[in-house]
Amino acid sequence: RVVSQQSLRQQLNNLPRLLQQAKAVPHTVNGQNIGFIMTEIQAGSVFDDLGLQTEDIIRSVNGAPIRTAEDALNAYRKLRTAKSFQLDLMRSGHAMTLNLLVQ
């Protein structure tokens, strides 16, 4: 999937607006946080553009686990300048990877 560099950068550089476009909460299995589950995604948001769907569980970004809010913030910082990235997630009980190219 190709993502517009201009659109992505505009979205990622406005953190307050970005945080209003979707909601995610920690997802735990057997008492261990394995990622964040997307509970809401606005149509037309950067999250929608990336191909994320409600109920997706984001497990890692570029191989780095996303288990805490700090992990998510670190991934956000790296994505602001990334030329490509991978989102590993669970969708409907199946592991999948979204490969995104920023152009």
C-alpha positions in Angstrom: 0.0 0.0 0.0 1.3 3.5 -0.9 0.6 6.4 1.4 1.0 10.0 0.4 4.0 11.5 2.1 2.5 15.0 2.2 -0.7 13.8 3.7 1.0 11.5 6.2 3.4 14.2 7.4 0.6 16.7 7.8 -1.4 14.3 9.9 1.6 13.1 12.0 2.8 16.6 12.7 -0.5 17.6 14.3 -0.5 15.3 17.4 -3.7 16.7 19.1 -5.7 16.2 15.9 -4.1 12.8 15.3 -5.3 11.6 18.7 -8.9 12.6 17.9 -9.0 10.5 14.8 -9.0 7.1 16.5 -9.1 5.4 19.8 -7.0 2.4 20.9 -6.8 0.6 24.2 -4.4 -2.0 25.5 -5.3 -5.5 24.6 -4.4 -8.2 27.1 -4.3 -12.0 26.8 -3.8 -14.0 30.0 -2.9 -10.8 31.9 -0.2 -9.8 29.4 -0.5 -6.8 27.1 0.1 -7.9 23.5 -0.8 -4.7 21.7 -3.4 -2.1 21.2 -6.9 -2.7 19.8 -8.4 0.0 17.6 -11.8 0.7 19.1 -12.7 3.6 16.8 -11.3 5.0 13.5 -12.6 8.0 11.8 -13.4 7.7 8.1 -10.8 9.6 6.0 -8.3 9.7 9.0 -4.6 8.8 8.7 -5.5 5.5 10.4 -8.1 4.8 7.7 -5.6 5.8 5.0 -3.1 3.3 6.5 -5.6 0.5 6.1 -6.4 0.0 9.8 -9.8 -1.2 10.8 -11.8 -1.2 14.0 -10.9 -4.2 16.1 -7.4 -4.5 14.6 -4.9 -5.3 17.3 -1.6 -3.5 16.5 1.2 -5.7 17.8 4.3 -4.1 16.4 5.6 -1.3 14.2 8.8 -2.0 12.2 9.4 -5.0 14.4 9.2 -3.1 17.6 6.5 -4.4 20.0 3.7 -1.9 20.9 2.7 -2.9 24.4 2.7 0.4 26.2 1.8 4.0 25.6 5.5 4.7 25.6 6.1 2.1 22.8 3.3 3.8 20.8 4.9 7.2 21.2 8.3 5.9 20.2 6.8 4.4 17.0 5.0 7.7 16.3 8.3 9.6 16.5 10.0 7.2 14.1 7.1 7.2 11.6 7.2 10.9 11.2 10.3 10.5 9.0 10.0 7.0 7.7 10.0 6.2 4.0 8.3 2.8 4.6 7.0 0.8 7.6 5.3 -2.4 8.6 2.4 -2.8 10.9 2.0 -6.3 12.4 -1.5 -6.9 13.6 -4.2 -9.3 14.3 -7.4 -9.0 12.3 -10.3 -11.3 13.0 -8.0 -13.7 14.8 -5.5 -13.8 12.0 -1.9 -12.4 12.0 -1.2 -10.1 9.1 1.3 -7.4 8.1 0.5 -4.1 6.4 3.5 -3.0 4.4 3.3 0.7 3.7 5.4 2.8 1.4 5.5 6.6 1.9 5.8 8.6 -1.3 
